[in-house]
């Protein structure tokens, strides 16, 4: 039996979604973030040295990192139609977006989150300075990067309905988290109609809804 070590409001929601799309039986072991720090609980360090989620157990096999888990599930359960054929244009796009989602996309979003909480985490007398630094970092470095990335996503969805082509794939599952997180950091306006439509479409998928039921509250949906 597959077991997913699942942290609320995290990347691991995508693993539950993929398992639902594949129609595989699985168990969920839930972990809750600290209400104040938003950090994962120490219990996760017993599962993985970094104390991060997701981690998937499949019998004697343990896999960490969302992209690696998705590749593992697609390799061990072929024929799902969720991975385009290797060597094709769709296959190359699939590989790019699968790795880009955690490689390039999440860095500015994580920085946005960190600099957003810094002013509240420093001593009171230093908060004014911290707010000034955070504001400058957002204005001159972080926000322009997020704008560039979201423009790339919008442009890609102009090429085709999905990130790897005309068919839904696991690349769309991988891209769901940065797009959801991006929408929570910087609301998508009228210049991002395809991103807004993408979110509406994936949130309406039956497998996505079932994954939410299994995973519990998920702020980004």
N, C-alpha and C positions, 0 to 999 in steps of 0.2 A: 504494500500500500504506500502510495506517495503521501508524504507529510510536508506541508509548507509552514515554515516558521515565519509568521506574518506579523509585521509591525503596523499599527494603525497609521493612517495618513502617510504612507510610504510607497516606494517603488514596488513593493511586493504585491500591491494590488494587481499589477499587470500579470503576475504569474498565475494568480487565481483566475483571471480573465482568460488567459491562454488555456488553462486546464479545462475551463468550461467550454471554450470553443472546440477543444479536442474531444470533449465528452468523456474525460478520464475520471475515475473515482479518486478522491484524495481527502485527506484530513487537514484541518487547519489548527495550528497551535498559535494562539494569539498572544501578543505582547503589547503592552500599552506604554506610550511615551510618558515621561514625567510631565505633569501638568504645567509646571513652571519653566523648566529648562527646555522642554520639548525633545530631550534626548532619549535614546532607547534605554530600557532598563538593563541593569547589570546581568540579569539572567541570560540575555542573549550571548554574553561572552562565553557561556558554557557550551554554546552551539558553534560559535565561530570566534576566533581570537580578537577580531575587530569589533565584535558585538553589534554587527550590522544585519539588516534584513533586506532582501529575502535570502533564506537558505532552504534548499529542498533536499529532503531525504527520500531516496527511492531504493528500498531494501538496504543493501550495504553501501550504496553510492550516496555521497553527499556532494552537492553542488552549490556554490555561492556565486553572487553577482547575477543581476537580472539577465543580461545578455547571454551569459554562459548557460544559465538555466533554460532560457528559451531555445538556444541551439541544442542543448541536450534533449529537451522534450521533442523537438522536431526531428532529431536524428533517431531517437528511440521509438518514435511513433510516426513513421513516414506515411505519405499518402493523404495527408490532411488537406493539401491544397493551400496551406498557409505559408509556403515557401516557394517562390518561383524557381524555375529550373536554372541550375548553375550554368554560367557561360552565356546567358541571355542578357539583354539590356535590363529586363525586369530583375534578373538575378543580381546584377551588379548594383542596381539601385537599392535592392533589398539589403545587400551587405553594407552599403554606405550608411543607410539610415539606421540599421540595427546597431552599428557601432557609434555613429554620430550622436544618437539619443543620449548616451551616457558620456561620450567623449567630449564633444564641443558644446552641446546644447546646455548641459546642466551647470557648467562653470559660472557663467554670468548670473544665472538664476540663484545659485547658491550664494554668490557674493551679495546679491540683492537682499537675500534673507539675512545674512550675517550683519551687513551694515545697517539693516533695519532694526536690529535688536541691540547693537552695540551701545547706543546712548542709554538704554535702560539697565545695562550690565556693568557700568562703571560707577565709581563713587559719585555721590550727588554733586560735589563741587566741580567735577570734571565733565558733567553732562553737557554743558553748553559747548565746550570745545569738541566733545565727541559728536554732537549733533552737526556742528559745522563741518567736521571731517567727513561724516557720513553723507551729508548733503552734497559736498563737493565731489566725493567719489561716485555717487550716483549720477550726478549731472554730467561729469566729464569722462567717466570711464564705463560705468556699469550700464546705465540706461541706453547709451548709443550702441553697446554690444547687443543688448536685448532687442533693440529695434532692428538691428541688422539680421539677427537670427529669425525673428518673427516674420520679417519681410521675406527671408529665404523660404520659410515654411509656406507662406501664402503663395509665393511664386511657384513652388513645387506642386501645390494643389491646383494650380492653374493648368499645369501640364497634363494631369490625370486626376481621376477621382481619389486615388489612394497613393501612398508614398512610393510604392514599388510598381505602380502602373494602374491598370483599370480594375484589378482584382484586389480585394481586401487580403492583407497578409499580416504575419507577425511583426513586420516592420511598423505597421500602424499601431499595433499594441505597444511596441517599444516607444513610439513617438507620442503616445497618449499622455504620458506623465509630464514631459517637458511642456507640452502644449497646455495641459491643464494647469500646471504650476505657473507657466507664463501668463495665462489668463488671470490667475489670482494675484500676480505681481503687477501687471500692467493690463488693464482691461482692453479687450480687442474692440476697436471702434469700427466705424463703417468702412474703413479702408482694409479691413481684414474679414470680409464676408465668408471666405472659404474656410478660414480657421474656425469661425463661429459655427458654420454648417458642419464641419468635421466633428466638432464636439457634440453637437446635437445628434448626429448620425451614430457615433459610437455609443453614446449614452443610451440610445434607444435599442441597441442590440440586446436580444434576450440573454446571451451569454454574459454580457457586461453586467446586466441587472442581477443575474444569479450570483456573479462574483461579489457584488456588493453585499448581497444577503449573507454570503459565507464569510466575508472579511469584516463586516461590521462598519461602523461610521467611517466615512471617507470624505473629508472636507472639500476635496477638489472636484467632486461630482455634483 
